[in-house]
Amino acid sequence: MANITNTQIAIIGGGMVGAALATLLACARTTWKVTLIEAFPFPAKDTDAEPIYQPSFDARSTAIAAGSVQLFEQAGVWQQLKQHATAINQVHVSDKGHIGGTVIDKNDLGEKALGYVIPNAWIGNVLLNHIQQQSNIDIIAPAQVKRLQPKQTGAALLIENEDENFTLDCELAVIADGAQSPLRKQLGIDVEVHNYQQTAIIANVAFDQPHNGIAYERFTDQGPMALLPLGESEQGCESALVWTQPQDQAERILALDEAGFLAELQQRFGFRLGNFTKVGKRDSYPLELLVAKEQVRSSIAVMGNAAHFLHPVAGQGFNLALRDCAALVAELAAAFDQDLPLGNLDSLLRYQQTQENDQLATIRGSDTLTKLFSTDQLPQAALRALGFIGLEALPVSKQWLSMQSMGQAGRRVNLQ
Ligand SMILES: Cc1cc2nc3c(=O)[nH]c(=O)nc-3n(C[C@H](O)[C@H](O)[C@H](O)COP(=O)(O)OP(=O)(O)OC[C@H]3O[C@@H](n4cnc5c(N)ncnc54)[C@H](O)[C@@H]3O)c2cc1C
């Protein structure tokens, strides 16, 4: 593994975003030499291998928007991802204890599904296996990039694995090492941070009525709660819960026994899915909004959580990052076809410009939703009731929201 000394595109971090980017790059130009460096070991080379646990591919499930499905189809991995994907037929949005509410239905939009829910562990197995089968991708794992040194053209990465330290030269280094991104810090790239003082509790929960492919987005005075349908059929009686709470409340709820947890969930969510009967392993994630002030420099691009870490309220973080990846791939392909170095700053700036509006709209949208819907104070409560009523009354604004949440807000990108 250490005998790789140079590559065209080095991706630092093989989480959801690094792995997805490698997958899109591999399909865009088969002659590109791509190297992925990941701190955790890769799974064995077959899709039935046990799920690997690392920061991205843990016990969560992810709502994949229809726009992301189109990208995965182009990259040739959708057929496999689909094996454990649950279609979202409707999204029910409601505000507990207040008037208003709205339903977004796949039939109103003429779509097969509004999106799909897929366990992260399955996404990991499919993407990491696919990457291992690509002849134009080298994998260095487990190994850590300790330093990134920009050069006149390209960059040099100092890599450490169990046995040795070595250097990898590249034309372009993509930093996809997560929200805390040590490499972003090392390069002196500042971030804007807003701490929501909230924690997301996640768990799979079972109930006694079929979910019928309905995702619930319920706003409570303590914070938003989402229940995303799981299981291969609409008759499934399991959903992935993302329950946002103030930090102290989250600690209390996490410490409850199963019966106590289910009782509190029932009281907060109500009986639309009947009685909650079981809760699986519970995990928690502190929530903040983090946005890098620079995303590109000559030979460097910052992507995924390292570039923008969003509140999971609208299930947008990964979908936005995937649209970023597709836009970057399109710019790199254009540079490559003109014999330009892949790390040339003009191409990277064009990529950033292409994604600017999409990023701003998505970041602002999820931030506003979070702030508007995490309080019981009168002005905000009145505003959000009006918002819901307005949304129902104005099909155009509802459709805009639907398109945004389906991940079709950005331009369509042809990867080849
Ligand atoms: C509770 C919750 C629910 C969510 N639900 C949704 C959803 O439904 N839909 C949606 O679109 N988004 C959702 N998201 C957002 C989504 O999870 C993130 O967008 C995604 O995980 C970002 O992945 P990443 O690869 O950028 O970062 P990470 O997941 O942090 O991965 C970074 C990777 O880099 C590796 N690494 C770190 N440092 C180094 C180094 N020096 N060298 C080598 N490797 C390194 C790590 O091991 C890791 O594998 C949710 C987020 C949360 C918290």
The ligand as a MOL file (V3000), in Angstrom:
LIG
                    3D

  0  0  0     0  0            999 V3000
M  V30 BEGIN CTAB
M  V30 COUNTS 53 58 0 0 0
M  V30 BEGIN ATOM
M  V30 1 C -28.6860 12.1930 13.3840 0
M  V30 2 C -28.3570 12.5200 11.9570 0
M  V30 3 C -29.2330 12.1450 10.9420 0
M  V30 4 C -28.9590 12.4830 9.6120 0
M  V30 5 N -29.8530 12.1460 8.6400 0
M  V30 6 C -29.6420 12.5470 7.3670 0
M  V30 7 C -30.6010 12.2540 6.3480 0
M  V30 8 O -31.6220 11.6280 6.5940 0
M  V30 9 N -30.3470 12.6960 5.0800 0
M  V30 10 C -29.2200 13.4140 4.7750 0
M  V30 11 O -29.0490 13.8310 3.6190 0
M  V30 12 N -28.2740 13.6660 5.7190 0
M  V30 13 C -28.4630 13.2520 6.9990 0
M  V30 14 N -27.4990 13.4940 7.9460 0
M  V30 15 C -26.2050 14.0950 7.5310 0
M  V30 16 C -25.1890 13.0260 7.0770 0
M  V30 17 O -25.0720 12.0490 8.0680 0
M  V30 18 C -23.8220 13.6920 6.8070 0
M  V30 19 O -23.9890 14.5700 5.7300 0
M  V30 20 C -22.7400 12.6840 6.4270 0
M  V30 21 O -22.5770 11.7170 7.4070 0
M  V30 22 C -21.4100 13.4200 6.2390 0
M  V30 23 O -20.4060 12.4950 5.9700 0
M  V30 24 P -18.8570 12.8960 5.8310 0
M  V30 25 O -18.2510 11.8000 5.0240 0
M  V30 26 O -18.7250 14.2890 5.3430 0
M  V30 27 O -18.2820 12.9490 7.3220 0
M  V30 28 P -18.0300 11.7940 8.3940 0
M  V30 29 O -19.2290 10.9370 8.4910 0
M  V30 30 O -17.6020 12.4350 9.6620 0
M  V30 31 O -16.8400 10.9300 7.8070 0
M  V30 32 C -15.5030 11.3810 7.8370 0
M  V30 33 C -14.5840 10.2010 7.5490 0
M  V30 34 O -13.2430 10.6560 7.5050 0
M  V30 35 C -12.4020 9.7360 8.1950 0
M  V30 36 N -11.2290 10.5010 8.6370 0
M  V30 37 C -11.1950 11.5350 9.5320 0
M  V30 38 N -9.9600 12.0470 9.6300 0
M  V30 39 C -9.1720 11.3300 8.7790 0
M  V30 40 C -7.7820 11.3790 8.4280 0
M  V30 41 N -6.9570 12.3030 8.9420 0
M  V30 42 N -7.3020 10.4780 7.5310 0
M  V30 43 C -8.1310 9.5490 6.9710 0
M  V30 44 N -9.4630 9.4670 7.2770 0
M  V30 45 C -9.9720 10.3420 8.1520 0
M  V30 46 C -13.2820 9.2090 9.3260 0
M  V30 47 O -12.8240 7.9610 9.8110 0
M  V30 48 C -14.6400 9.1130 8.6350 0
M  V30 49 O -14.8220 7.8690 8.0150 0
M  V30 50 C -27.7590 13.1780 9.2850 0
M  V30 51 C -26.8570 13.5290 10.3070 0
M  V30 52 C -27.1470 13.2090 11.6260 0
M  V30 53 C -26.1670 13.6060 12.6900 0
M  V30 END ATOM
M  V30 BEGIN BOND
M  V30 1 1 1 2
M  V30 2 1 2 3
M  V30 3 2 2 52
M  V30 4 2 3 4
M  V30 5 1 4 5
M  V30 6 1 4 50
M  V30 7 2 5 6
M  V30 8 1 6 7
M  V30 9 1 6 13
M  V30 10 2 7 8
M  V30 11 1 7 9
M  V30 12 1 9 10
M  V30 13 2 10 11
M  V30 14 1 10 12
M  V30 15 2 12 13
M  V30 16 1 13 14
M  V30 17 1 14 15
M  V30 18 1 14 50
M  V30 19 1 15 16
M  V30 20 1 16 17
M  V30 21 1 16 18
M  V30 22 1 18 19
M  V30 23 1 18 20
M  V30 24 1 20 21
M  V30 25 1 20 22
M  V30 26 1 22 23
M  V30 27 1 23 24
M  V30 28 2 24 25
M  V30 29 1 24 26
M  V30 30 1 24 27
M  V30 31 1 27 28
M  V30 32 2 28 29
M  V30 33 1 28 30
M  V30 34 1 28 31
M  V30 35 1 31 32
M  V30 36 1 32 33
M  V30 37 1 33 34
M  V30 38 1 33 48
M  V30 39 1 34 35
M  V30 40 1 35 36
M  V30 41 1 35 46
M  V30 42 1 36 37
M  V30 43 1 36 45
M  V30 44 2 37 38
M  V30 45 1 38 39
M  V30 46 1 39 40
M  V30 47 2 39 45
M  V30 48 1 40 41
M  V30 49 2 40 42
M  V30 50 1 42 43
M  V30 51 2 43 44
M  V30 52 1 44 45
M  V30 53 1 46 47
M  V30 54 1 46 48
M  V30 55 1 48 49
M  V30 56 2 50 51
M  V30 57 1 51 52
M  V30 58 1 52 53
M  V30 END BOND
M  V30 END CTAB
M  END
